[in-house]
Amino acid sequence: MKQIKVLIVDDSAIVRKIFSLELSKHPDILVVGVAPDPFVARDKIVNLKPDVITLDIEMPRMDGLSFLRKLMKYHPLPAIIVSSLTPANSEMALEALEHGAVEVLAKPGGSYSVGDMSAQLAEKIRAAACVRMGASTPMAEPIVENNGPGLSLALKRSTHKVIAMGASTGGTEALKSVLMAMPASSPGIVIVQHMPPRFTTTFAERLNGLCQIEVREAKDGDAVLPGTALIAPGNFHMLLKRVGGTYYVEVRNGPLVFHQRPSVDVLFLSVARYAGANALGVIMTGMGRDGAAGLLEMKKAGAYNVAQDEASCVVFGMPKEAIRLGGADKVVSLSDIPRTLMNHLTSGKSGIDSTAPTAGKAKEI
């Protein structure tokens, strides 16, 4: 078994010790060294040649974001940002993802236990080791309602349609590309992106300032409305529900699914049950199987599903599993996802608009 070599960069001796101890429980991961600051880390990267580094945001002598920029310029390496749960750190973590970091992880504290962190850290390291470094995220061309015949009319008829999206590693930039292209009157969108609590709040706020649609972190009971995207809050599952002709989301606790909370599968299974053929599903870049089974259930219930192709994925894990199971109707490049969704809405094949909830067999948590 080839082990993934990891370097832990954090100014906290306690964090370095906890991470080293927890990662030693995984035979496929080897901690080759630790560093208290970027200057020590620089020398250890050269000498130890790690496959992945974990990088704290707040450190003495040089902050993690500044070090990341230098690292990506001179020695590109998969980096997992580790941060405490503060608004300022959330902003810096998102900037780090935009500058080449591949994952973000919250330090243990409060309701976020060392046990939860340990499982997620190992999964994120495995995902980071599979990342194609240097691959750029293609941007989709923004869609405006007068860009194509019938688009405005189709969107007006899409009141009872729902678009469900799921992503993990590389997903923050992928979602930004897709959501920035969606027209203002697009169907309501529900999203799971694997991220820690509070980071999803900052992520939604940042996207809201960039997109034609409204983007916000979901709250329990929020209605799913045209022109609005709801992002599942970190550390909570999000499910779609329906009463009469109105969709809304339920935000609740529950067990980790594929080491994740929120889980894409949990969302997709609820979409299969309550939206059925009124749904469009999208699965994007990420490691593992979360979302694959749920996407298949959506297809069985009549949904139209799109998977991101390998060439445009940071990690071709979740889409690959969904395609293997047969849950995807179409496989396209990231930049083609928005147009593919809109073309389906205007094709006349998405005409089911029942006000009665779909009676599906999908199970929920």
Secondary structure by P-SEA (a helix, b strand, c coil): cbbbbbbbbcccaaaaaaaaaaaaaccccccccccccaaaaaaaaaaccccbbbbbcccccccaaaaaaaaaaccccbbbbbbcccaaaaaaaaaaaaaccccccccccccccaaaaaaaaaaaaaaaaaccccbbbbbccccccccccaaaaaaaacccbbbbbbbccaaaaaaaaaaaaccccccbbbbbcccccaaaaaaaaaaaacccbbbbbbcccccccccbbbbccccbbbbbbbcccbbbbbbbbbcccccccccaaaaaaaaaacccccbbbbbcccccccaaaaaaaaaaabbbbbbbcccccccccaaaaaaaaccccccccccaaaaaaaaaaaccccccccccccccccccc
